[in-house]
Amino acid sequence: MKKPITDEVQALKQKLADTEAALKQERLKNQALTTVIELAEQQFNLPIRKKSAGPPVRFQTVSYLHLHHPLVSMQTLCGLFGKSRQAWYDDRGAGATETKG
C-alpha cells in the first residue's frame, strides 16, 4: 500500500520541480523582454510602457490576448495594464478597433 503513495509523492515532487524550473525560465524571459523595452525607450525615445498604452493600444492588445488565450479572464488580461475589466468596455466604446488573429 505504501509503494503507490510513495510513487505518487515522487511524481508530484518531480512535477513541482519541473513547474518551478519553467517558472524560473519565464521570469528570465520576462526580465529579458523588459530590458528590451527599457533600452528601446531610452535609445529611440519611444514611450512603450503601459502608461503610454492609451485606449486603442490597450484595447487591441487585450482583445488579441483574449482571442489567443480564451481561458484567461478579461479581468486578468486588463489587470496586466493596471486597469479594470470595465476599462476594456470603455476603450471599446471610445472607438478602438478589435484585432483579428
Residue frames as a rotation matrix with the C-alpha (Angstrom) as fourth column:
MET 1
0.566 0.825 0.000 0.00
0.825 -0.566 0.000 0.00
0.000 0.000 -1.000 0.00
LYS 2
0.468 -0.424 -0.775 2.83
0.212 -0.798 0.564 2.42
-0.858 -0.428 -0.283 0.79
LYS 3
-0.490 -0.751 0.442 4.55
0.602 0.075 0.795 1.98
-0.631 0.656 0.415 -2.55
PRO 4
-0.013 0.511 0.860 1.80
0.939 -0.290 0.186 3.62
0.344 0.810 -0.476 -4.69
ILE 5
0.904 0.316 -0.289 1.64
0.411 -0.828 0.382 6.57
-0.118 -0.464 -0.878 -2.29
THR 6
0.164 -0.936 -0.312 5.41
0.259 -0.264 0.929 6.90
-0.952 -0.233 0.199 -2.41
ASP 7
-0.489 -0.298 0.820 5.34
0.841 0.089 0.533 6.79
-0.232 0.951 0.207 -6.22
GLU 8
0.447 0.757 0.476 2.60
0.817 -0.563 0.126 9.42
0.364 0.333 -0.870 -6.28
VAL 9
0.807 -0.221 -0.547 4.52
0.230 -0.736 0.637 11.69
-0.543 -0.640 -0.543 -3.91
GLN 10
-0.247 -0.963 0.106 7.66
0.441 -0.014 0.897 11.27
-0.863 0.268 0.428 -6.00
ALA 11
-0.258 0.237 0.937 5.72
0.954 -0.092 0.286 12.11
0.154 0.967 -0.202 -9.18
LEU 12
0.797 0.602 0.048 4.27
0.576 -0.782 0.237 15.22
0.180 -0.161 -0.970 -7.52
LYS 13
0.456 -0.727 -0.513 7.72
0.224 -0.464 0.857 16.30
-0.861 -0.506 -0.048 -6.34
GLN 14
-0.516 -0.644 0.565 9.03
0.690 0.078 0.720 15.92
-0.508 0.761 0.404 -9.88
LYS 15
0.149 0.668 0.730 6.08
0.913 -0.376 0.158 17.87
0.380 0.643 -0.665 -11.28
LEU 16
0.887 0.134 -0.442 6.71
0.360 -0.800 0.480 20.64
-0.289 -0.585 -0.758 -8.74
ALA 17
-0.023 -0.979 -0.202 10.40
0.317 -0.199 0.927 20.76
-0.948 -0.043 0.315 -9.65
ASP 18
-0.469 -0.093 0.879 9.52
0.880 0.037 0.473 20.95
-0.077 0.995 0.064 -13.37
THR 19
0.557 0.770 0.311 6.99
0.764 -0.622 0.172 23.71
0.326 0.141 -0.935 -12.72
GLU 20
0.701 -0.371 -0.609 9.48
0.248 -0.674 0.696 25.70
-0.669 -0.639 -0.380 -10.66
ALA 21
-0.407 -0.880 0.246 12.08
0.527 -0.006 0.850 25.36
-0.747 0.475 0.466 -13.43
ALA 22
-0.185 0.434 0.881 9.54
0.941 -0.181 0.287 26.55
0.284 0.882 -0.375 -16.02
LEU 23
0.837 0.505 -0.208 8.62
0.547 -0.773 0.322 29.50
0.002 -0.384 -0.923 -13.82
LYS 24
0.234 -0.849 -0.474 12.27
0.292 -0.403 0.867 30.44
-0.927 -0.342 0.154 -13.42
GLN 25
-0.587 -0.424 0.690 12.68
0.747 0.046 0.664 30.34
-0.312 0.905 0.289 -17.22
GLU 26
0.227 0.769 0.598 9.57
0.872 -0.434 0.226 32.51
0.433 0.470 -0.769 -17.75
ARG 27
0.797 -0.004 -0.604 10.79
0.395 -0.752 0.527 35.03
-0.457 -0.659 -0.598 -15.19
LEU 28
-0.270 -0.959 -0.090 14.10
0.394 -0.196 0.898 35.25
-0.879 0.207 0.430 -17.02
LYS 29
-0.441 0.202 0.875 12.27
0.888 -0.043 0.457 35.70
0.130 0.979 -0.160 -20.33
ASN 30
0.673 0.739 -0.006 10.14
0.720 -0.653 0.235 38.44
0.170 -0.163 -0.972 -18.76
GLN 31
0.446 -0.609 -0.656 13.27
0.291 -0.595 0.750 40.18
-0.847 -0.525 -0.088 -17.47
ALA 32
-0.584 -0.687 0.432 14.84
0.607 -0.017 0.795 40.00
-0.539 0.726 0.427 -20.94
LEU 33
-0.105 0.629 0.770 11.76
0.907 -0.258 0.334 41.46
0.409 0.733 -0.543 -22.63
THR 34
0.815 0.350 -0.462 11.50
0.544 -0.739 0.398 44.18
-0.202 -0.576 -0.792 -20.01
THR 35
-0.015 -0.919 -0.395 15.14
0.349 -0.375 0.859 45.06
-0.937 -0.125 0.326 -20.66
VAL 36
-0.577 -0.128 0.807 14.50
0.815 -0.030 0.578 45.24
-0.050 0.991 0.122 -24.42
ILE 37
0.449 0.830 0.331 11.60
0.805 -0.536 0.254 47.62
0.388 0.152 -0.909 -23.80
GLU 38
0.687 -0.241 -0.686 13.67
0.391 -0.672 0.628 49.78
-0.612 -0.700 -0.368 -21.46
LEU 39
-0.402 -0.915 0.037 16.51
0.473 -0.173 0.864 50.01
-0.784 0.365 0.502 -23.97
ALA 40
-0.355 0.348 0.867 14.15
0.895 -0.140 0.423 50.86
0.269 0.927 -0.262 -26.83
GLU 41
0.741 0.649 -0.171 12.55
0.668 -0.685 0.292 53.59
0.072 -0.331 -0.941 -24.72
GLN 42
0.421 -0.663 -0.619 15.95
0.251 -0.570 0.782 55.07
-0.872 -0.485 -0.074 -23.92
GLN 43
-0.540 -0.789 0.294 17.63
0.466 0.010 0.885 54.73
-0.701 0.615 0.362 -27.31
PHE 44
-0.672 0.331 0.662 14.71
0.660 -0.138 0.739 55.67
0.336 0.934 -0.126 -29.53
ASN 45
-0.952 0.304 -0.042 12.83
-0.224 -0.780 -0.584 57.89
-0.210 -0.546 0.811 -27.10
LEU 46
-0.454 0.817 -0.355 9.70
-0.238 0.273 0.932 55.76
0.859 0.508 0.070 -27.54
PRO 47
-0.506 0.361 0.783 7.12
-0.841 -0.003 -0.541 55.56
-0.193 -0.932 0.305 -24.76
ILE 48
-0.536 0.224 -0.814 6.21
-0.363 0.809 0.462 51.86
0.762 0.543 -0.353 -24.82
ARG 49
-0.976 0.042 -0.212 5.13
0.201 0.540 -0.817 51.00
0.080 -0.840 -0.536 -21.27
LYS 50
-0.324 0.942 -0.093 1.58
0.937 0.333 0.109 50.72
0.133 -0.052 -0.990 -20.04
LYS 51
-0.198 0.238 -0.951 1.49
0.426 -0.853 -0.302 54.41
-0.883 -0.465 0.068 -19.10
SER 52
-0.667 -0.125 -0.735 1.71
-0.506 -0.648 0.569 55.22
-0.547 0.752 0.368 -22.78
ALA 53
-0.920 0.372 0.123 -0.66
0.368 0.712 0.598 52.48
0.135 0.595 -0.792 -23.90
GLY 54
-0.712 0.698 -0.069 -3.74
-0.660 -0.701 -0.270 54.56
-0.237 -0.147 0.960 -24.48
PRO 55
0.053 0.881 0.471 -7.18
-0.548 0.420 -0.723 53.11
-0.835 -0.220 0.505 -25.02
PRO 56
0.661 0.265 -0.702 -6.71
-0.747 0.318 -0.583 51.97
0.069 0.910 0.408 -28.65
VAL 57
-0.250 -0.848 -0.468 -3.45
-0.668 0.501 -0.550 50.10
0.701 0.175 -0.692 -27.97
ARG 58
-0.753 0.010 0.658 -4.68
-0.590 0.431 -0.682 48.66
-0.291 -0.902 -0.319 -24.68
PHE 59
0.283 0.951 0.121 -7.99
-0.706 0.293 -0.645 47.57
-0.649 0.097 0.754 -26.25
GLN 60
0.549 -0.114 -0.828 -6.28
-0.729 0.419 -0.541 45.91
0.409 0.901 0.147 -29.21
THR 61
-0.547 -0.833 -0.086 -3.73
-0.645 0.484 -0.592 44.15
0.535 -0.268 -0.801 -27.01
VAL 62
-0.574 0.407 0.711 -6.32
-0.565 0.431 -0.703 42.80
-0.593 -0.805 -0.017 -24.57
SER 63
0.530 0.805 -0.265 -8.57
-0.734 0.280 -0.618 41.74
-0.424 0.522 0.740 -27.47
TYR 64
0.212 -0.561 -0.800 -5.67
-0.734 0.448 -0.509 39.94
0.645 0.696 -0.317 -29.16
LEU 65
-0.792 -0.551 0.263 -4.63
-0.572 0.519 -0.635 38.18
0.214 -0.653 -0.726 -25.96
HIS 66
-0.219 0.800 0.558 -8.21
-0.637 0.316 -0.703 37.15
-0.739 -0.509 0.440 -25.23
LEU 67
0.604 0.412 -0.683 -8.56
-0.797 0.329 -0.506 35.73
0.016 0.850 0.527 -28.74
HIS 68
0.050 -0.717 -0.695 -5.40
-0.506 0.582 -0.637 33.65
0.861 0.384 -0.333 -28.35
HIS 69
-0.918 -0.307 -0.250 -5.91
0.069 0.499 -0.864 32.75
0.390 -0.811 -0.437 -24.67
PRO 70
-0.191 0.958 0.215 -9.70
-0.302 -0.266 0.915 32.35
0.934 0.110 0.340 -24.27
LEU 71
0.296 0.297 -0.908 -9.36
0.661 0.622 0.420 30.61
0.690 -0.724 -0.012 -20.90
VAL 72
-0.715 -0.540 -0.444 -7.74
0.698 -0.527 -0.484 33.69
0.027 -0.656 0.754 -19.35
SER 73
0.245 0.920 -0.305 -10.36
0.920 -0.320 -0.226 36.06
-0.305 -0.226 -0.925 -17.97
MET 74
0.347 -0.028 0.937 -10.79
0.527 -0.821 -0.220 39.59
0.776 0.570 -0.270 -19.27
GLN 75
0.987 0.027 0.155 -10.27
-0.114 -0.557 0.823 40.78
0.108 -0.830 -0.547 -15.70
THR 76
0.513 -0.853 0.093 -6.84
0.486 0.379 0.788 39.13
-0.707 -0.359 0.609 -15.61
LEU 77
0.028 -0.502 0.865 -5.86
0.991 -0.099 -0.089 40.49
0.130 0.859 0.494 -19.03
CYS 78
0.593 0.242 0.768 -6.96
0.237 -0.964 0.120 44.03
0.769 0.111 -0.629 -18.17
GLY 79
0.966 -0.236 -0.108 -5.11
0.077 -0.135 0.988 43.72
-0.248 -0.962 -0.113 -14.87
LEU 80
0.231 -0.923 0.307 -1.86
0.955 0.276 0.112 43.35
-0.188 0.267 0.945 -16.83
PHE 81
-0.252 -0.241 0.937 -2.32
0.573 -0.818 -0.056 47.03
0.780 0.523 0.344 -17.71
GLY 82
-0.914 -0.077 -0.399 -3.41
0.395 -0.402 -0.826 48.03
-0.097 -0.912 0.398 -14.23
LYS 83
-0.682 0.730 -0.034 -6.97
-0.686 -0.623 0.375 48.50
0.253 0.279 0.926 -15.47
SER 84
-0.385 0.665 0.640 -10.33
-0.341 0.542 -0.768 47.00
-0.858 -0.514 0.018 -14.62
ARG 85
-0.571 0.279 0.772 -12.42
0.706 0.647 0.288 44.94
-0.419 0.710 -0.566 -17.00
GLN 86
0.509 0.820 -0.263 -14.71
0.601 -0.557 -0.573 47.96
-0.616 0.134 -0.776 -17.31
ALA 87
0.019 -0.591 -0.806 -11.83
-0.358 -0.757 0.547 49.91
-0.934 0.279 -0.226 -18.88
TRP 88
-0.837 -0.295 0.460 -11.83
0.258 0.529 0.808 47.43
-0.482 0.795 -0.367 -21.78
TYR 89
-0.015 0.922 0.386 -15.51
0.980 0.091 -0.179 48.15
-0.201 0.376 -0.905 -22.41
ASP 90
0.567 0.149 -0.810 -14.86
0.179 -0.982 -0.055 51.87
-0.804 -0.114 -0.584 -22.10
ASP 91
-0.473 -0.822 -0.316 -11.97
-0.258 -0.214 0.942 51.59
-0.842 0.528 -0.111 -24.57
ARG 92
-0.640 0.307 0.704 -14.22
0.706 0.596 0.382 49.69
-0.302 0.742 -0.598 -26.97
GLY 93
0.450 0.892 -0.052 -16.76
0.837 -0.441 -0.324 52.48
-0.312 0.102 -0.945 -26.78
ALA 94
0.323 -0.416 -0.850 -14.01
-0.041 -0.903 0.427 55.07
-0.946 -0.103 -0.309 -27.37
GLY 95
0.786 0.101 -0.610 -13.64
-0.579 -0.226 -0.783 53.94
-0.217 0.969 -0.119 -30.97
ALA 96
-0.353 -0.916 0.191 -10.84
-0.773 0.400 0.492 51.42
-0.528 0.026 -0.849 -30.59
THR 97
0.440 0.487 -0.755 -10.97
-0.845 0.509 -0.163 48.51
0.305 0.709 0.636 -33.01
GLU 98
0.644 -0.165 0.747 -10.51
-0.335 0.817 0.469 44.83
-0.688 -0.552 0.471 -32.20
THR 99
-0.287 -0.806 -0.518 -7.59
-0.934 0.116 0.338 42.94
-0.212 0.581 -0.786 -33.65
LYS 100
0.848 0.527 -0.060 -8.21
-0.522 0.808 -0.273 39.76
-0.095 0.262 0.960 -35.59
GLY 101
0.914 -0.398 -0.077 -5.87
0.368 0.894 -0.256 36.76
0.170 0.206 0.964 -35.32
